[in-house]
Amino acid sequence: MLPTSHLAPINAPSVGYPNDDEGHHVAGLQFDEGRGPQKRSEDELDMQARSAVLLASEFSDFISAASRLENSYRDLQEQVSELGLELSERNAALNTSLAENERMRLALQQIVDSMPCGVLVLDGGGEISMINPESDRLLGLNDPHLRAECLKTLRQISAVSGVNLEASYDNTSSSETEQEFCVGDRSGKRWIEVRTRRLFHQSDVRDKPDQTILILRDVTAQKRLEHEREAGRNAMALAEITTILAHEIRNPLASLELFAGLIEQDGDRRGEWISHLRAGIRSLSGTVNNVLSFHGSGSLKLAPVRLSALIDNAIQFVQPIANQASVSLKWSVDHNQTPIMGNQGALQQIVLNLVTNAIRYTPAGGSVTVALRPEQSVVKGESHDEVNEHIVAEFCDTGCGIRPDQIDHVFEPGFSGSGDTSGLGLAVCAQIMKQHGGWITATNRIQSGAVFALHFPVLESELETA
């Protein structure tokens, strides 16, 4: 043990002899064996006294340092004891945390295994780190023979299942993608939706994901339901169009029967009844041609056509319909117009549809005017502006015009402003114009009525061919 009992410095006392009966001090004497005690000098005594004081002071400092060292050692022991206790508590907390993490991992694994969708996890190297039973079922991997094989990559699973999962994994355009695959099996076709999610733990590294999760869902029932809904909508649309077409055809047929009877009974007005009969037949012809044109497939065969002559013939064809409705049909055209590439039958159908539509919404005593004019448009380019030539055919009427809320929908299939037509006439016009490389527009006149304009492009190669 450290000498902590001597806290006070030790002073050097004078040395005396207890057997000195006379009470005299002999501190100043020194003894010699041969000559007896001798008196020391004052310097030696002073030096000896100073040495004793210095020795006492150093010993006192040593005692103080030893005391401080002992206190520090005691504090260190207490700190080590506290650290040991804290380490024990942290070890216990760590063990508890590890046990909790293991419990949570097992619980999450059970949740993933019981999920109704497939879950397939890939590590950063692209190898499979987890796959749940639903993925095995969807991909057909629950066969015991396949289980014996070692399926560690998407390529192996894609080869066995027939689902190209590599396409979803290789698509690195975004962090989340979604694809659908059709798989054929004994029960028929199945649709599997694969959603890929890439996880990046480090935000500054975007080359390869740290993990990739593939979520697989069987959407066969949804696909079948969509097909059934689509078939139902088509059936309803077909039934609606059929009803409207039957209505459109029934009225002209009744008129045709009436006019045929009048021709037989009234010979004096036979010419008038024959004109009405022709109007009904041509109206029926237009309705049937609209249905055939809208549901037809393939591209039109185009040839050089002069619009002036074509429109002139179409106007003559539709004239009986205008006469029957007491509507004046006017035709203004420059017969020296540049030819275009077109299909004569399809263009005549457009003229028939537009004129018939204008007559339908023009009251008796009104007029429908058809005009043909050239037009130029300037297209700005990088080096120079390009001038494009067009031929515009305008169909103007003096009817009620188009309602503002309907003008953007008049070319949609099945749309009818009055609700008593099939809604195919203007849709067929827009479809035919697109096949000719042109377009159709609809506007309202300032005074009254509507204006439909056909825009036909004129190409230099077509001019030379013509």
C-alpha positions as CSV (number, residue, x, y, z in Angstrom):
1,M,0.0,0.0,0.0
2,L,1.0,3.6,-0.6
3,P,2.3,5.5,2.6
4,T,-0.7,7.7,3.0
5,S,-0.5,7.9,6.8
6,H,2.2,10.6,6.6
7,L,0.3,13.6,5.3
8,A,2.4,16.2,7.1
9,P,6.0,17.0,6.1
10,I,8.6,15.5,8.4
11,N,10.9,18.2,10.1
12,A,14.4,17.3,11.1
13,P,14.6,17.6,15.0
14,S,17.7,18.2,16.9
15,V,19.4,15.0,18.0
16,G,19.8,14.6,21.8
17,Y,21.0,11.9,24.2
18,P,18.6,10.6,26.7
19,N,21.3,9.5,29.2
20,D,22.7,13.1,29.5
21,D,22.1,13.8,33.2
22,E,23.4,17.3,33.0
23,G,20.9,18.3,30.3
24,H,23.5,19.4,27.9
25,H,23.0,19.0,24.1
26,V,25.7,17.4,22.1
27,A,24.1,18.2,18.7
28,G,27.2,20.2,17.7
29,L,29.6,17.3,18.6
30,Q,30.7,14.5,16.4
31,F,32.5,11.4,17.6
32,D,35.7,9.8,16.6
33,E,36.6,6.4,17.7
34,G,40.2,7.4,18.3
35,R,39.7,10.9,19.7
36,G,36.2,11.0,21.0
37,P,33.5,13.6,20.1
38,Q,34.5,16.7,18.1
39,K,32.6,19.8,17.4
40,R,31.4,20.2,13.7
41,S,31.6,23.4,11.8
42,E,28.6,25.7,11.4
43,D,28.6,25.3,7.6
44,E,28.3,21.6,7.8
45,L,25.5,21.9,10.3
46,D,23.7,24.4,8.1
47,M,24.1,22.2,5.0
48,Q,22.8,19.2,6.9
49,A,19.8,21.1,8.1
50,R,19.0,22.2,4.6
51,S,19.3,18.7,3.3
52,A,16.9,17.5,5.9
53,V,14.4,20.2,5.0
54,L,14.7,19.4,1.3
55,L,14.4,15.7,2.0
56,A,11.3,16.3,4.0
57,S,9.7,18.5,1.3
58,E,10.4,15.9,-1.4
59,F,9.0,13.2,0.7
60,S,5.9,15.4,1.3
61,D,5.5,15.9,-2.5
62,F,5.9,12.1,-3.0
63,I,3.1,11.5,-0.4
64,S,0.8,14.0,-2.2
65,A,1.5,12.5,-5.7
66,A,0.9,9.0,-4.3
67,S,-2.4,10.2,-2.9
68,R,-3.5,11.7,-6.2
69,L,-2.4,8.6,-8.1
70,E,-4.5,6.5,-5.7
71,N,-7.6,8.7,-6.2
72,S,-7.1,8.5,-10.0
73,Y,-6.8,4.8,-9.9
74,R,-10.0,4.6,-7.8
75,D,-11.8,6.8,-10.4
76,L,-10.5,4.7,-13.2
77,Q,-11.7,1.5,-11.5
78,E,-15.2,3.1,-11.1
79,Q,-15.2,4.2,-14.8
80,V,-14.2,0.7,-16.0
81,S,-16.9,-0.7,-13.8
82,E,-19.5,1.7,-15.4
83,L,-18.2,0.9,-18.9
84,G,-18.5,-2.8,-18.2
85,L,-22.0,-2.4,-17.0
86,E,-23.0,-0.3,-20.0
87,L,-21.3,-2.8,-22.4
88,S,-23.3,-5.6,-20.8
89,E,-26.5,-3.6,-21.2
90,R,-25.7,-2.8,-24.8
91,N,-24.9,-6.4,-25.5
92,A,-28.2,-7.4,-24.0
93,A,-30.0,-4.8,-26.1
94,L,-28.1,-6.0,-29.2
95,N,-29.1,-9.5,-28.6
96,T,-32.7,-8.4,-28.1
97,S,-32.6,-6.4,-31.4
98,L,-31.1,-9.3,-33.3
99,A,-33.8,-11.6,-32.0
100,E,-36.5,-9.0,-32.9
101,N,-35.0,-8.6,-36.4
102,E,-35.0,-12.3,-36.9
103,R,-38.6,-12.4,-35.7
104,M,-39.5,-9.6,-38.1
105,R,-37.7,-11.3,-40.9
106,L,-39.5,-14.5,-40.4
107,A,-42.8,-12.6,-40.2
108,L,-42.1,-10.7,-43.4
109,Q,-41.0,-13.9,-45.1
110,Q,-44.4,-15.5,-44.1
111,I,-46.2,-12.4,-45.4
112,V,-44.3,-12.5,-48.7
113,D,-44.9,-16.2,-49.0
114,S,-48.6,-15.8,-48.4
115,M,-49.1,-12.8,-50.8
116,P,-51.5,-13.3,-53.7
117,C,-48.9,-11.9,-56.1
118,G,-45.5,-13.2,-57.1
119,V,-42.4,-11.5,-55.6
120,L,-39.0,-12.1,-57.1
121,V,-35.9,-10.2,-55.7
122,L,-32.6,-9.9,-57.5
123,D,-29.3,-8.8,-55.9
124,G,-26.9,-6.3,-57.5
125,G,-25.3,-9.0,-59.6
126,G,-28.6,-10.0,-61.1
127,E,-28.9,-13.3,-59.3
128,I,-32.1,-14.3,-57.5
129,S,-32.0,-13.8,-53.8
130,M,-35.7,-14.6,-53.0
131,I,-38.7,-16.0,-54.8
132,N,-42.1,-16.7,-53.2
133,P,-44.4,-19.7,-53.8
134,E,-46.9,-17.5,-55.9
135,S,-44.1,-16.7,-58.3
136,D,-43.4,-20.4,-58.7
137,R,-47.1,-21.0,-59.4
138,L,-47.4,-18.2,-62.0
139,L,-44.2,-19.2,-63.8
140,G,-44.9,-22.9,-63.6
141,L,-41.9,-23.6,-61.4
142,N,-43.7,-25.6,-58.8
143,D,-43.0,-28.9,-60.6
144,P,-40.8,-31.2,-58.5
145,H,-38.6,-31.9,-61.5
146,L,-38.0,-28.2,-61.9
147,R,-37.4,-27.8,-58.2
148,A,-34.5,-30.2,-58.5
149,E,-32.8,-27.8,-61.0
150,C,-30.8,-24.9,-59.7
151,L,-32.6,-21.7,-61.0
152,K,-30.5,-18.8,-60.0
153,T,-30.9,-16.3,-62.9
154,L,-33.7,-14.7,-64.9
155,R,-32.4,-16.3,-68.0
156,Q,-32.9,-19.8,-66.6
157,I,-36.4,-18.9,-65.3
158,S,-37.4,-17.3,-68.6
159,A,-36.3,-20.4,-70.5
160,V,-38.2,-22.7,-68.2
161,S,-41.4,-20.6,-67.8
162,G,-41.6,-19.0,-71.3
163,V,-42.0,-15.5,-69.8
164,N,-39.3,-13.1,-70.9
165,L,-38.5,-11.6,-67.6
166,E,-35.1,-10.5,-68.9
167,A,-36.9,-7.9,-71.0
168,S,-38.2,-6.3,-67.8
169,Y,-34.9,-6.4,-66.1
170,D,-32.8,-5.1,-69.0
171,N,-35.1,-2.1,-69.5
172,T,-33.1,0.5,-67.6
173,S,-34.9,3.5,-69.0
174,S,-36.7,4.2,-65.7
175,S,-36.6,3.0,-62.1
176,E,-40.1,1.4,-62.4
177,T,-41.5,-0.3,-65.5
178,E,-44.5,-2.5,-66.2
179,Q,-45.1,-5.1,-68.9
180,E,-47.6,-7.7,-69.8
181,F,-46.9,-11.2,-71.1
182,C,-49.2,-13.7,-72.7
183,V,-48.4,-17.3,-71.7
184,G,-50.1,-20.4,-73.2
185,D,-50.7,-23.5,-71.2
186,R,-53.1,-26.4,-71.1
187,S,-56.0,-24.3,-69.9
188,G,-55.5,-21.7,-72.5
189,K,-53.9,-18.3,-72.6
190,R,-52.9,-16.5,-69.4
191,W,-51.8,-12.9,-69.0
192,I,-49.1,-12.1,-66.5
193,E,-48.3,-8.5,-65.5
194,V,-44.7,-7.9,-64.4
195,R,-43.8,-4.7,-62.6
196,T,-40.1,-4.0,-62.1
197,R,-38.8,-1.8,-59.4
198,R,-35.1,-0.9,-59.0
199,L,-33.7,0.1,-55.6
200,F,-30.6,2.3,-55.2
201,H,-29.3,2.5,-51.7
202,Q,-26.7,5.1,-52.7
203,S,-28.2,8.1,-54.4
204,D,-25.0,8.9,-56.3
205,V,-24.7,5.5,-57.9
206,R,-27.1,5.0,-60.8
207,D,-25.2,2.4,-62.9
208,K,-26.6,-0.8,-61.4
209,P,-29.3,-1.1,-58.8
210,D,-28.5,-2.6,-55.5
211,Q,-31.7,-4.7,-55.6
212,T,-34.4,-5.3,-58.2
213,I,-37.9,-6.4,-57.2
214,L,-40.2,-8.0,-59.7
215,I,-43.9,-8.1,-58.8
216,L,-45.9,-10.7,-60.8
217,R,-49.7,-10.7,-61.1
218,D,-52.1,-12.9,-63.0
219,V,-54.4,-10.5,-64.9
220,T,-56.1,-13.1,-67.0
221,A,-59.5,-12.5,-65.4
222,Q,-59.1,-8.8,-65.8
223,K,-58.2,-9.2,-69.5
224,R,-61.2,-11.4,-70.1
225,L,-63.4,-9.0,-68.3
226,E,-62.0,-6.1,-70.5
227,H,-62.6,-8.2,-73.6
228,E,-66.1,-8.9,-72.5
229,R,-66.8,-5.2,-71.8
230,E,-65.3,-4.3,-75.1
231,A,-67.5,-6.9,-76.8
232,G,-70.5,-5.6,-74.9
233,R,-69.8,-2.0,-75.9
234,N,-69.3,-3.1,-79.6
235,A,-72.5,-5.0,-79.4
236,M,-74.4,-2.0,-78.0
237,A,-72.8,0.4,-80.5
238,L,-73.7,-2.1,-83.3
239,A,-77.3,-2.3,-82.0
240,E,-77.5,1.4,-81.8
241,I,-76.1,2.0,-85.3
242,T,-78.3,-0.8,-86.6
243,T,-81.4,0.9,-85.1
244,I,-80.4,4.2,-86.6
245,L,-79.6,2.7,-90.0
246,A,-82.9,0.8,-90.0
247,H,-84.6,4.1,-89.3
248,E,-82.7,5.9,-92.1
249,I,-83.4,3.1,-94.5
250,R,-87.1,2.6,-93.5
251,N,-88.1,6.2,-94.3
252,P,-86.7,6.3,-97.8
253,L,-88.2,2.8,-98.5
254,A,-91.6,4.0,-97.4
255,S,-91.2,7.0,-99.7
256,L,-90.0,4.8,-102.5
257,E,-93.1,2.7,-102.2
258,L,-95.3,5.7,-102.1
259,F,-93.7,7.3,-105.2
260,A,-93.8,4.0,-107.1
261,G,-97.6,3.9,-106.4
262,L,-98.0,7.5,-107.5
263,I,-96.1,6.8,-110.7
264,E,-98.5,4.0,-111.5
265,Q,-101.6,6.1,-110.6
266,D,-100.8,9.6,-111.6
267,G,-99.3,9.6,-115.1
268,D,-99.5,13.4,-115.5
269,R,-96.9,14.0,-112.7
270,R,-94.8,10.9,-113.5
271,G,-91.6,13.0,-114.0
272,E,-91.9,14.6,-110.6
273,W,-92.5,11.2,-108.9
274,I,-89.6,9.6,-110.7
275,S,-87.3,12.4,-109.5
276,H,-88.4,11.8,-105.9
277,L,-87.9,8.1,-106.5
278,R,-84.3,8.7,-107.6
279,A,-83.7,10.9,-104.6
280,G,-84.7,8.1,-102.2
281,I,-82.7,5.5,-104.0
282,R,-79.6,7.7,-104.0
283,S,-80.1,8.5,-100.3
284,L,-80.2,4.8,-99.6
285,S,-77.1,4.3,-101.7
286,G,-75.2,7.0,-99.7
287,T,-76.2,5.4,-96.4
288,V,-75.0,1.9,-97.5
289,N,-71.8,3.3,-98.9
290,N,-71.0,5.1,-95.6
291,V,-71.3,1.9,-93.7
292,L,-69.1,0.1,-96.2
293,S,-66.5,2.9,-96.3
294,F,-66.2,3.2,-92.5
295,H,-65.9,-0.5,-91.8
296,G,-63.7,-1.2,-94.9
297,S,-60.0,-1.9,-94.6
298,G,-57.0,-1.2,-96.8
299,S,-55.8,1.9,-98.6
300,L,-57.4,3.6,-101.5
301,K,-56.1,3.4,-105.0
302,L,-55.3,6.9,-106.1
303,A,-55.0,8.4,-109.6
304,P,-54.9,11.9,-111.1
305,V,-58.4,13.4,-110.7
306,R,-59.8,16.9,-111.6
307,L,-62.0,18.0,-108.7
308,S,-64.1,20.3,-110.9
309,A,-65.4,17.5,-113.1
310,L,-65.8,15.1,-110.2
311,I,-67.8,17.6,-108.1
312,D,-69.9,18.5,-111.1
313,N,-70.9,14.9,-111.5
314,A,-71.6,14.5,-107.8
315,I,-73.8,17.6,-107.7
316,Q,-75.9,16.2,-110.6
317,F,-76.2,12.9,-108.7
318,V,-77.5,14.6,-105.5
319,Q,-79.7,17.2,-107.3
320,P,-82.9,15.1,-106.9
321,I,-82.4,15.1,-103.1
322,A,-82.1,18.9,-103.1
323,N,-85.2,19.2,-105.2
324,Q,-87.1,16.9,-102.9
325,A,-86.2,19.2,-99.9
326,S,-86.9,22.4,-101.8
327,V,-83.3,23.6,-101.3
328,S,-81.4,25.4,-104.0
329,L,-78.1,23.8,-104.9
330,K,-75.5,26.2,-106.3
331,W,-72.2,25.2,-107.8
332,S,-69.3,27.7,-108.5
333,V,-66.0,26.3,-109.9
334,D,-63.0,27.2,-112.1
335,H,-62.7,24.3,-114.5
336,N,-59.0,25.0,-115.1
337,Q,-58.1,23.7,-111.6
338,T,-54.9,21.7,-111.0
339,P,-55.6,18.0,-110.7
340,I,-54.9,16.0,-107.6
341,M,-54.2,12.4,-106.7
342,G,-57.5,10.9,-105.6
343,N,-60.0,8.1,-105.7
344,Q,-63.0,9.1,-107.7
345,G,-65.6,6.9,-105.9
346,A,-64.4,7.9,-102.4
347,L,-64.4,11.6,-103.3
348,Q,-67.9,11.4,-104.8
349,Q,-69.0,9.8,-101.4
350,I,-67.6,12.9,-99.6
351,V,-69.5,15.3,-101.8
352,L,-72.7,13.2,-101.4
353,N,-72.3,13.2,-97.6
354,L,-71.6,16.9,-97.2
355,V,-74.3,18.0,-99.5
356,T,-76.9,15.6,-98.0
357,N,-75.9,16.8,-94.5
358,A,-76.2,20.4,-95.5
359,I,-79.6,19.8,-97.1
360,R,-80.8,18.0,-93.9
361,Y,-80.1,21.1,-91.7
362,T,-81.2,23.7,-94.2
363,P,-84.9,24.7,-94.2
364,A,-87.0,24.7,-97.3
365,G,-86.2,27.8,-99.5
366,G,-82.6,27.8,-98.3
367,S,-79.5,27.2,-100.4
368,V,-76.3,25.1,-100.4
369,T,-73.3,26.5,-102.2
370,V,-70.3,24.5,-103.3
371,A,-67.1,26.4,-104.3
372,L,-63.6,25.4,-105.4
373,R,-60.6,27.6,-105.0
374,P,-56.8,27.4,-104.8
375,E,-54.9,28.3,-101.5
376,Q,-51.3,28.7,-100.5
377,S,-49.7,28.2,-97.1
378,V,-46.2,29.1,-96.0
379,V,-44.2,26.7,-93.8
380,K,-41.2,28.2,-92.1
381,G,-38.0,26.2,-92.5
382,E,-34.5,26.5,-91.1
383,S,-32.9,27.8,-94.3
384,H,-35.9,29.1,-96.2
385,D,-39.7,29.3,-96.2
386,E,-41.6,26.7,-98.2
387,V,-44.8,27.5,-100.0
388,N,-47.4,24.6,-100.2
389,E,-50.3,24.7,-102.6
390,H,-53.7,23.4,-101.7
391,I,-57.1,23.1,-103.4
392,V,-60.0,23.9,-101.1
393,A,-63.6,22.8,-101.7
394,E,-66.1,24.6,-99.5
395,F,-69.7,23.5,-98.8
396,C,-71.8,26.4,-97.3
397,D,-75.4,26.2,-96.2
398,T,-78.0,28.7,-94.9
399,G,-79.2,26.4,-92.1
400,C,-79.0,26.7,-88.3
401,G,-75.2,26.1,-88.1
402,I,-73.3,23.9,-85.6
403,R,-73.7,24.3,-81.8
404,P,-70.4,25.5,-80.2
405,D,-70.4,22.6,-77.8
406,Q,-70.7,20.1,-80.7
407,I,-68.3,21.6,-83.3
408,D,-65.3,19.6,-81.9
409,H,-67.2,16.3,-82.0
410,V,-68.9,16.4,-85.5
411,F,-66.2,14.1,-87.0
412,E,-66.4,11.5,-84.3
413,P,-67.9,8.1,-85.4
414,G,-71.5,7.7,-84.1
415,F,-71.9,11.4,-83.2
416,S,-75.1,12.9,-84.4
417,G,-76.2,16.5,-83.6
418,S,-79.9,15.6,-84.0
419,G,-79.7,12.0,-82.8
420,D,-81.7,10.7,-85.7
421,T,-78.8,9.7,-88.0
422,S,-76.1,7.0,-87.8
423,G,-73.3,9.6,-87.3
424,L,-71.1,8.0,-89.9
425,G,-71.3,10.5,-92.7
426,L,-68.8,13.1,-91.4
427,A,-66.6,10.5,-89.8
428,V,-66.3,8.8,-93.3
429,C,-65.4,12.2,-94.8
430,A,-62.6,12.7,-92.3
431,Q,-61.3,9.2,-92.9
432,I,-61.3,9.5,-96.7
433,M,-59.6,12.9,-96.5
434,K,-56.8,11.4,-94.3
435,Q,-56.3,8.7,-96.9
436,H,-55.9,11.4,-99.5
437,G,-53.3,13.2,-97.4
438,G,-55.7,16.1,-96.8
439,W,-58.0,17.3,-94.0
440,I,-61.5,18.6,-93.4
441,T,-62.6,21.5,-91.2
442,A,-66.0,22.7,-89.8
443,T,-66.8,26.3,-88.9
444,N,-69.9,28.5,-88.6
445,R,-70.7,31.4,-90.9
446,I,-71.0,34.8,-89.5
447,Q,-74.6,35.3,-90.7
448,S,-76.0,31.7,-90.4
449,G,-75.3,28.2,-91.5
450,A,-72.1,26.1,-91.4
451,V,-69.1,25.7,-93.7
452,F,-67.2,22.5,-94.3
453,A,-63.9,22.8,-96.1
454,L,-61.9,20.1,-97.8
455,H,-58.2,20.7,-98.2
456,F,-56.3,18.7,-100.9
457,P,-52.5,19.0,-101.3
458,V,-51.1,19.5,-104.7
459,L,-47.7,17.9,-105.4
460,E,-45.3,18.6,-108.3
461,S,-45.0,14.9,-109.1
462,E,-48.8,14.7,-109.5
463,L,-48.7,17.7,-111.9
464,E,-46.2,16.0,-114.1
465,T,-48.2,12.8,-114.1
466,A,-51.4,14.6,-115.0
